Amino acid sequence: MIRKAVIPAAGWGTRFLPATKAQPKETLPLFDRPMIHYIVEEAAAVGIRQIIMVTALGKRAIEDYFDRSYELEQLLQAKGDEKRLAEVRRISEMAEVVYVRQREQLGLGHAILTAKDLVGNEPFAVFLPDDVVEAKVPAIRQLLDVYERYRCSVLAVERVPDCDVGRYGIIQGREVGERTFQIERLVEKPKLNEAPSNLAVIGRYILTPDVFAMLERARPGAIGEIQLTDGLEALLGQQNIYAYEYEGVRHDGGTPLGLLKASVAIALNRPDVGGEFRQWLHGLLAGASR
């Protein structure tokens, strides 16, 4: 059983300036709740009870969101708004969220290494908050099924178009089961003609604690960052790592356009507003085409 998850949330969010001058990128809304809410909700849905949030200066709003708000609860109770009261209370009860500071932003690998003492000597999940996945079976549950079979690190992958290959870590792997690959090589953001496949690593991982030793030995790259890919490549020399081509739809909230698309997609799927929103969109698009 995986009991802990690490969520790196220390980045500046410069792509979203000026909005992120006033609030963390992770708290920008996807429809009616912050992006980070969907990530913690996915972890809680599979029984992960402790979330280790790696934050930095200016991220206090994340802590406030997952904390109790007694004044707000009292106000909603006095108004008799039981539905919103239950929702607000549920946020703080989804999981135990603890925080550790990444004092310098030295890459994803360094952010995960920052959580080492809190993780301890046990396997753990990693969620990247930019990647929100809608799936019948939570994406992390799909990875857990593979981990329980092989007891090795497992990465989520998806097939990406050629134009996007250079944005991701790409795997070379040997297919060992349905949608399952034993990884032979990892290449970080390759040129298209150097990419071993179009299977890109996305923001869900199950990692063994052995990765920490690899990250401690990793040298910073050209821009002074320790990348998770470097630690995983080193780990490949000692143990098997698997990839699973998960089933579901990923929304990339890492850019303003991606966040907008994700908000629209999620709103359209909501039973309370989806129908009315769809009608409005049709009218808007019809007007724009005239």
Secondary structure as GFF3:
##gff-version 3
##sequence-region A 1 290
A	DSSP	beta_strand	4	8	.	.	.	ID=ss1
A	DSSP	three_ten_helix	14	16	.	.	.	ID=ss2
A	DSSP	three_ten_helix	19	21	.	.	.	ID=ss3
A	DSSP	three_ten_helix	25	27	.	.	.	ID=ss4
A	DSSP	beta_strand	29	30	.	.	.	ID=ss5
A	DSSP	beta_strand	33	34	.	.	.	ID=ss6
A	DSSP	alpha_helix	35	45	.	.	.	ID=ss7
A	DSSP	beta_strand	50	55	.	.	.	ID=ss8
A	DSSP	alpha_helix	60	66	.	.	.	ID=ss9
A	DSSP	alpha_helix	70	79	.	.	.	ID=ss10
A	DSSP	alpha_helix	82	93	.	.	.	ID=ss11
A	DSSP	beta_strand	96	101	.	.	.	ID=ss12
A	DSSP	alpha_helix	108	114	.	.	.	ID=ss13
A	DSSP	alpha_helix	116	119	.	.	.	ID=ss14
A	DSSP	beta_strand	124	127	.	.	.	ID=ss15
A	DSSP	beta_strand	131	134	.	.	.	ID=ss16
A	DSSP	alpha_helix	139	150	.	.	.	ID=ss17
A	DSSP	beta_strand	153	159	.	.	.	ID=ss18
A	DSSP	three_ten_helix	162	167	.	.	.	ID=ss19
A	DSSP	beta_strand	169	177	.	.	.	ID=ss20
A	DSSP	beta_strand	180	188	.	.	.	ID=ss21
A	DSSP	three_ten_helix	192	194	.	.	.	ID=ss22
A	DSSP	beta_strand	199	207	.	.	.	ID=ss23
A	DSSP	alpha_helix	210	217	.	.	.	ID=ss24
A	DSSP	alpha_helix	228	236	.	.	.	ID=ss25
A	DSSP	beta_strand	241	245	.	.	.	ID=ss26
A	DSSP	beta_strand	249	252	.	.	.	ID=ss27
A	DSSP	alpha_helix	256	268	.	.	.	ID=ss28
A	DSSP	alpha_helix	274	288	.	.	.	ID=ss29
###
